[in-house]
Amino acid sequence: MNQNQQSLSVRDNRTGDEYDLPITDGTIHAADLAKIGKTEDEPGVAVYDPGFTNTASCRSAVTYIDGDKGVLEYRGYPIEQLAENSTFLEVAYLLIHGTLPSEQEYTAWEHDITFHTFVHENLKSLMLGFRYDAHPMGMLLSSVAALSTFYPEARAISDEEIRRMQVIRMIAKMPTLGAWSFRHAQGKPYIYPDNDLGYAENFLAMLFKMSEPKYVADPRLVKALEVLFILHADHEQNCSTNAVRSVGSSQVDPYSAVSAGIAALYGPLHGGANEAVLKMLRRIGDVSNVPSFIEGVKDGNERLMGFGHRVYKNYDPRAKIIKKAADDVFEVTGVNPLLKIAVELEKIALEDEYFVKRKLYPNVDFYSGLIYEALQFPPEMFTVLFAIPRTAGWLAQWVELVDDKDQKIARPKQIYTGDRGVDFIPRAERWA
């Protein structure tokens, strides 16, 4: 082994054998662990890691997170700079292509996505077939999966031009499908895209347009939605991204892979956190009840929602930005009465030693639910609003997966805990 190569020395106390395992990028290779203790009759050592808390499944250049320092970067660009200066479509281009676009590249990118916002009328018929009270996220999940049947060429994932076309189509059509799932639940007619409008404003038009000839959104709401979309565009190897990569490793088409991500986001532990924050704030009811609620949290009788994160052990950088976006939205809609409770709760939690010691800082979900509610979205739409921008990140991760020569079809090991060698007893004997 190269003397400059970092390594981990392991002694197997069962046999006395010693192993030198190379360390690369702070990791050891699972295949090297598998050599430890391996014999003709026994498999080598494996790692037991439910939830992948300390297991790297891929190498990625898309998103960087330093949870201890509260850092989030897309392709090396700090999220704070992107949220302040960029647009969602520019960030989506950055995530997919790895670089910021030139003026010519951005113009072509924006044109292509705008051109593909419409969906096939048969897909509209599919969505109209759902029950009147169908969950918008279930409708989005089903309609994205159905797109694979409208574009069968998408299965040719090794063709770079075909891949590019599916990426454009999906980013373009997600707001349309999301808006239609919202209108469906309200019994309102579906609104077709207005390609004179920008990405976020077009989405707002498809959501809220009624009888007016032209929908005009307040620029502050458009900007706030752009910021929310940028903040949710990607977040490294979370549950839904892992689902996209895992399903994508079978070399299925990208619509099917992204629908797996939507399904993962549908779960309350992933996409439902901001709704849980609103329920908590309503249960508190008034600013005067915050101290007693805090004591309840310390005693284990209450749960503090919207604080703490699996990755961040510092203030979630997205939470700081989204708090400013909330102020902009409330200028237009009026202040959500729950905001005072949220601000007081945040103030106490950030000063109280109990929470500081446990590194429980506000995360992105703490204020996003307040914004969505101010925009008159029902809680069941919150995950749809999450899925639309996250599609850009899912697709960036999927493209990276397809081009990664190290990737194999996902097949985790298991530790078998069931019976072995049980003799089968025929039915006549079992039932006698």
C-alpha positions, -999 to 999 in steps of 0.1 A, spaced: 0 0 0 12 35 -8 27 50 24 7 83 18 -25 63 16 -46 66 47 -58 33 60 -77 16 89 -61 -14 106 -86 -40 117 -78 -70 139 -103 -99 138 -103 -112 173 -120 -144 162 -90 -155 141 -62 -131 151 -59 -120 114 -52 -83 107 -64 -63 77 -54 -29 63 -84 -12 48 -77 19 25 -96 51 35 -108 72 6 -127 104 11 -133 95 47 -148 61 38 -138 25 36 -151 3 8 -177 -23 18 -160 -49 -4 -129 -46 17 -149 -52 49 -164 -83 32 -129 -99 31 -127 -100 69 -134 -134 82 -145 -147 48 -141 -185 44 -157 -211 21 -184 -217 47 -188 -182 62 -195 -148 45 -173 -118 53 -182 -90 77 -210 -66 66 -222 -33 81 -257 -32 98 -270 3 92 -308 7 92 -318 40 76 -283 45 61 -272 67 90 -235 63 82 -233 45 49 -224 63 16 -244 49 -14 -228 70 -41 -204 98 -50 -222 130 -60 -212 165 -71 -247 179 -69 -253 191 -34 -230 197 -4 -242 199 32 -221 205 63 -247 199 91 -224 211 119 -217 244 103 -252 249 87 -239 250 52 -259 241 21 -245 244 -14 -257 235 -49 -228 226 -71 -206 247 -48 -228 278 -47 -241 288 -13 -279 285 -10 -280 321 4 -266 336 -28 -288 315 -50 -319 324 -31 -312 361 -32 -299 365 -68 -311 336 -89 -343 321 -103 -356 286 -99 -351 278 -136 -315 290 -134 -309 269 -103 -325 239 -120 -301 243 -149 -272 245 -125 -283 213 -107 -288 194 -140 -258 206 -159 -233 214 -132 -226 250 -143 -246 283 -144 -260 290 -179 -247 316 -203 -273 340 -216 -278 319 -247 -281 287 -227 -306 302 -203 -328 316 -230 -329 282 -248 -335 264 -214 -363 287 -204 -379 285 -239 -378 246 -239 -393 243 -205 -420 269 -213 -428 251 -246 -434 218 -228 -457 229 -200 -488 215 -217 -497 178 -211 -514 153 -234 -552 156 -232 -554 119 -224 -535 125 -192 -560 152 -183 -587 126 -188 -568 103 -164 -567 129 -137 -604 138 -142 -611 101 -134 -600 104 -98 -625 107 -70 -636 142 -61 -617 140 -28 -586 123 -41 -554 134 -23 -534 158 -46 -502 140 -39 -517 107 -49 -529 123 -82 -494 138 -88 -477 104 -81 -500 86 -105 -499 111 -133 -461 114 -133 -458 76 -134 -483 76 -163 -461 100 -183 -438 70 -190 -465 56 -212 -468 88 -231 -431 89 -238 -420 53 -243 -387 64 -258 -377 75 -223 -366 40 -216 -335 46 -238 -317 62 -209 -283 57 -225 -292 82 -252 -281 116 -239 -304 136 -261 -334 115 -251 -325 120 -214 -322 157 -220 -357 158 -234 -373 139 -205 -356 163 -180 -371 193 -198 -405 177 -200 -407 167 -164 -396 201 -150 -420 218 -174 -450 196 -166 -448 192 -129 -464 226 -121 -493 218 -145 -499 184 -129 -496 199 -94 -520 228 -102 -545 204 -117 -545 181 -87 -552 212 -66 -581 224 -88 -595 188 -89 -600 187 -51 -618 220 -53 -641 210 -81 -628 238 -103 -619 235 -141 -583 228 -149 -564 259 -162 -540 254 -191 -506 270 -189 -501 306 -200 -467 306 -217 -464 343 -215 -458 340 -178 -426 329 -160 -423 295 -143 -436 305 -108 -462 330 -120 -476 305 -145 -480 280 -116 -499 306 -96 -521 313 -126 -530 276 -130 -538 274 -93 -559 305 -88 -571 319 -121 -609 322 -123 -628 343 -148 -603 371 -154 -589 372 -189 -553 374 -177 -540 363 -142 -515 388 -127 -498 377 -95 -483 400 -70 -445 402 -77 -438 396 -40 -457 363 -41 -439 353 -72 -405 361 -57 -414 342 -24 -425 311 -44 -392 313 -65 -373 313 -32 -392 284 -18 -386 265 -50 -349 272 -49 -347 261 -12 -364 228 -19 -347 220 -52 -323 194 -37 -311 182 -4 -285 155 -9 -293 118 -2 -326 121 16 -353 95 16 -369 105 -17 -336 111 -35 -324 77 -23 -357 62 -37 -351 78 -71 -315 65 -72 -325 31 -59 -353 26 -85 -332 43 -112 -304 18 -106 -326 -7 -124 -323 15 -155 -360 22 -156 -372 54 -173 -369 87 -154 -407 92 -150 -409 59 -130 -378 67 -110 -391 102 -101 -425 88 -92 -407 66 -66 -393 99 -51 -428 114 -50 -441 82 -32 -413 86 -6 -421 123 -2 -458 114 3 -448 98 37 -455 119 68 -419 115 81 -405 131 49 -428 156 33 -454 162 61 -433 180 87 -446 215 79 -482 204 83 -472 190 117 -458 224 127 -491 241 119 -510 215 140 -485 222 169 -490 260 167 -528 256 166 -526 233 197 -505 260 215 -532 285 206 -518 317 221 -484 332 228 -491 330 266 -492 292 263 -457 289 248 -438 287 282 -460 258 294 -457 241 260 -419 244 263 -420 228 297 -442 200 283 -415 193 256 -388 191 283 -410 167 303 -415 145 273 -453 153 271 -451 174 239 -432 172 207 -414 203 193 -421 201 155 -400 220 130 -369 220 151 -338 198 147 -328 179 116 -311 145 109 -283 164 91 -282 199 105 -267 203 140 -268 241 135 -294 266 123 -308 252 90 -296 278 64 -329 274 46 -348 285 77 -332 319 78 -340 326 42 -376 313 44 -382 335 74 -376 365 52 -398 351 24 -426 347 50 -424 384 58 -428 393 21 -458 370 18 -475 384 49 -471 419 34 -495 408 7 -518 383 25 -518 397 60 -500 382 90 -510 346 99 -521 348 135 -499 317 142 -468 337 133 -466 354 167 -467 320 184 -440 307 160 -417 337 166 -420 334 204 -415 296 203 -383 302 182 -370 329 205 -374 307 236 -360 276 220 -329 294 207 -321 308 241 -331 279 264 -301 257 274 -322 226 270 -326 231 233 -292 247 226 -275 218 242 -294 194 220 -287 215 189 -324 218 182 -326 248 158 -355 257 134 -355 238 101 -370 247 68 -404 233 77 -409 256 106 -420 286 85 -428 271 52 -462 258 64 -472 293 75 -464 306 40 -483 279 23 -513 285 45 -511 323 39 -513 315 2 -545 295 8 -531 261 2 -547 232 22 -522 210 41 -526 182 16 -510 204 -10 -479 211 10 -460 180 -3 -470 188 -39 -454 222 -35 -423 204 -22 -423 178 -51 -425 204 -79 -391 220 -73 -375 188 -59 -380 173 -93 -350 193 -105 -328 178 -78 -342 143 -84 -334 145 -121 -299 159 -114 -292 129 -92 -307 105 -117 -286 119 -146 -255 116 -123 -265 80 -115 -269 70 -151 -234 83 -160 -217 68 -129 -197 37 -139 -194 26 -102 -232 23 -98 -249 -11 -98 -285 -21 -93 -294 -14 -56 -294 -46 -36 -287 -41 1 -276 -70 23 -298 -84 50 -293 -101 83 -316 -131 82 -334 -138 115 -360 -164 105 -362 -202 108 -340 -225 87 -344 -260 73 -381 -265 83 -396 -297 70 -428 -292 49 -459 -310 63 -485 -317 36 -519 -301 40 -537 -334 48 -515 -339 78 -515 -302 89 -553 -300 87 -561 -334 102 
